[in-house]
């Protein structure tokens, strides 16, 4: 099994190098090397996952004279899930990119950087020591910069690269300072252990690791680099939003034994994660272009992920980042179909115009009806999860059910529609909760136990703010919320644009302020086309 582990890491890098070298001479055949290498990595990851889930972790270690681990790789249950996510998504995106970038002169750079990114991401998921993780972390950052610079002649791409480099440099500097402190004070830290103990060094290292995670996951105050990368090709966006930004959560999960012993680090993750989740979700409501809304959605999701890690719910965090990666990759790879969907939506019957009373009923139904399904699911879900994991999984299931219920009730705002939501919630949400609880219960044996954790009920505050924002958005402009519509819309629009280094804020994708939030519920076909082309 150790050979398979080494194969998963080395094969994508070597194949990416071959694609880079041979891409000039064989532009159509060279990408096939990376495609088949990633498919082989997926098969190897599946075999590894089965062995790890049944027989226990697989490790390759390099020890010193006193028996201390100097470097090595390990695949436990968390590592197995992460390897499946990294290799599987990369294989799908590479197959998509082979057709998307056919006859493109910059395709060889994409495939070469993708191979390095996959190998480095696998190293982040499996490195035993913090030093090895930091090395893989920096290599993944370099590969990301190479992907974002696929078209350096575009001004938007250059601006995105500049912003990304600045943010990643801050995060990498924080991580390497943490590595320096660890090396000087303790020598090496085995990430499988619970950490070296309390003291000023532990607190400092924990805070520095959180800063590195915040920068890589585009959290406040490093949030502006992610929306600035929309000029990148669609396959790059899929890799970025479905994989790279998850690196912050992976870092916090892998180093939870150290971060969990620092109260300042845990509260920092909870505070900035909650603030970013609210920030990204509210701004997402005012973005009319497809990729811009998806970028802010990713920011909000990563905020919730960092918040989850700050609560010590590491198993639930792995479940969340896995589901989000699959979902967001699907959205980005399908963003080109937004034009066709807009045309079909224009031919379909319009949504019924809702009165104030019916709008309030729809909002209340979307919030409350999924609770029935959650109550049913909570009674039959496996009980092997920690209290923090259970709360996070409940919030995720409720948010999923509320979003589905809202879309259905806005289309069918009748008693029959409400009964359909209730029936669907009683079937779908229990299955969702049982599946995620089973997976989180299996992963909890491979996640660290934090010493200092805030109460999981801090999730109530951000949830209330987001529900209030959704209610204000749903309310008709002619209602008593008209003034609040205008105020919140303008406040959300101000930080929503990206400011270039030499010019005014770019408002090319911002709608006219007079349209308010109700216009955001159905972007025009021209806006959808501009978002798909970006």
Number of C-alpha atoms within 10 A of each C-alpha: 14 13 9 16 23 14 17 25 23 20 21 32 23 18 25 31 23 19 29 23 15 17 22 14 9 12 21 18 13 24 29 17 18 30 24 17 24 29 18 18 26 22 17 21 27 18 15 27 25 13 18 19 16 10 9 14 18 20 16 18 14 12 12 10 7 6 8 14 16 18 20 18 24 22 27 24 26 28 29 27 22 26 30 21 22 27 28 20 22 28 22 17 23 26 18 14 20 23 12 15 19 13 11 12 14 19 24 26 21 28 30 26 25 29 30 28 30 30 24 26 26 29 28 29 27 28 27 28 23 24 23 18 28 20 17 23 25 20 19 25 22 17 21 24 18 20 26 24 23 22 18 15 9 13 12 17 21 20 20 25 24 18 21 25 17 13 23 25 16 16 26 23 15 21 28 20 16 24 24 16 16 20 14 10 12 11 13 20 24 21 21 18 14 20 19 17 13 11 10 10 17 23 19 18 25 27 25 23 26 28 25 26 27 32 26 30 31 27 30 20 12 20 22 22 24 27 22 24 26 21 23 24 21 24 23 24 26 24 26 23 23 27 25 22 24 26 23 25 29 26 23 29 27 26 26 29 25 28 34 28 25 27 19 17 26 28 18 20 29 27 17 20 29 27 18 28 27 23 23 25 21 25 24 24 21 26 26 22 24 22 26 25 20 21 24 27 22 28 31 25 23 31 31 29 33 34 30 29 33 35 27 32 30 32 31 29 27 27 22 23 24 19 14 20 25 16 12 22 24 16 18 23 19 13 21 19 14 18 19 13 14 19 13 11 13 12 9 9 9 9 11 10 12 17 12 15 9 15 19 15 17 25 20 14 20 26 18 16 22 27 21 16 26 25 14 17 23 17 11 12 20 18 14 16 24 17 14 22 26 25 18 24 25 22 16 18 23 24 16 14 25 23 13 16 27 19 13 17 23 20 16 16 21 14 10 11 16 20 12 16 24 20 15 18 26 20 15 16 25 23 19 21 25 19 14 25 26 15 20 28 20 17 23 21 15 20 24 24 18 23 16 18 21 14 12 20 11 14 18 10 11 17 16 11 13 16 13 12 17 15 17 18 24 21 22 19 19 10 12 11 16 14 12 14 23 17 13 18 21 17 12 19 20 12 13 24 21 18 15 16 10 6 7 10 14 12 14 7 14 15 19 9 13 10 13 19 24 17 17 17 12 14 17 15 17 12 20 25 20 15 22 20 17 17
